[in-house]
Amino acid sequence: MMSGGFAFFIIGWAFIMIILLAIGGFFMFRKFLKRLPKEDGKSTMDWEEYYLEKTCHMWNTQEKKLLEELVAPVPELFRDIARQKIASKIGEVALEKKREKITQDVIIEGYILATPKRDHKFLIKTLNQKEIDLAPYQSLFER
């Protein structure tokens, strides 16, 4: 016969396992959705890879360093995913504007477009520390 403490331990352990499996399933399902093809036949991840591949030669060391500073607050577990998403949006912006290289303006615009509003506070703080004028980007922040 089980003691009461051991029974609570087993129930608690089962509860924790169910929660952890649900969290893992949630993230796997999100990745699955990103891999599903859209109307154009390409998935969100296909487009991200396309923009990264098309613009990888356009990045200089200084711009890569700025991108690393901007993704620094993202938890390390998710940083690679965030970096890829943001860099691909930056590449998309650069190609749309027919730029020959990635510039600070393109990085800031791409970062704003790729991230949710709640993450813009850190961007604004970082740009203020670097004494970069925010005026050209106000319309992007208001979206």
N, C-alpha and C positions, 0 to 999 in steps of 0.2 A: 504494500500500500504506500502511495506517495504522501510525503509530508506536504503541508499547506504551502510552505516556502518554496519547495521545489516546483509545485504546480504553478505558483505565480511566476516563477522564473521561466518556465516553459511557455506560459501564455504571453509573458512580456517579450520573450525571444521571438515567438511567432509573430507578434504584432510588429516588432522592429523589422523583421525580415519582409513582411508584407509591405511596409512603408518603403523600404529600400528597393524592393522589386518594382513598386509603382513609380518611384522616382526614375529609376533606370529605364523602365519602359516608356515613360514620358519622353525622355531625351532620345531614345532610339526611334520612337514614332515621329518626332520632329525631324530627325535626320532622314527618315524614310519619306516624309512629305516633301522635303527639299530635293529628293532624288526623282520624284515623279515628274514626268514630262508635262510641260504646259502646252498651250495651243500651238506654239511654234515648233514643238517637237523636242525642245531642250528643257532640261530641268534648271532650277535655280542654281544648283551646284555646277552644272555644265556651263552656265553663263559666267559664274564666278571664275572658273578655271580658264575660260576663254579670255576674259579681260586680263587676268593675271599673265597668261601666256603672251598676249599681244603687247603688253606694256612692260614686261620685266626688264627690257633693255633701256627703258626710259628713266629708271630710278638711279639717282646718285646717292652717295654715302650720306650727305646732309639730309636729304629727304627721307631716307630710311631711318635715320636717327630720330627725326621728328615723328615719324609714324610710331616708332618704338616708345617715345615719350607719351604719345597720345593713348596707346593701348596699355600703358603701365598699370593703371588702376584696375584693369580687368583681372579677376582671379587667375592665377597661373594655369589652372586646369582648363579654362576657357579661352585663354589668350591667343592660342594659335588659330582657333576658329574665328575669333573677333578680328584678328589681324588679316586673315584671308578675306573675310567679308568686307572689311573697310578698304583694304588694298584693291579689291576688285571693283568696288564702287569708285574709288579714286581713278583707276584705270578707265572705267566707263566714262567718267567725266572728261578725262584727258582725251580720249578718242572722239567724243562728241564735239569737243572744242578744237579738235584737230591740232593738238599740241605735239611738239616733237620731243618734249621731255616733261617729266613730272615736276611741277613747281610747288612752292609753298601755298599759293592760292588754290591750286587744284587739290592739294591734300586737305586743306581746311574745308573746302566746299564738299569734297567727297566724304570726309568724316561726318560733317553735319547731316548729309543725306543718308548715310549708312547707319547712323546711330539714333536711338530713340531720344526724345526730348530730355528725359531724366539724366542722360549722360552728357548733355551740353554744358552743364554747370562746370564740370571738370575742364572741358575744352576752353570755355570762357576764362576760367582761372589761369590755365596754362598760357593762353594767348596774351592775357594781361601781364603775366610775369615776363613774357618775352617782348612786351611792349609792341604788340602787333595790333593795328587798328581793326576794330570789329565792325565798323560802319559798312564796308562793302558786303558783309555777310548777314546783316540784320534781316533781310527778306527771307533768307534761308532758315534762320532761327524761328521765324514766325510761322512756318509751314506746319 
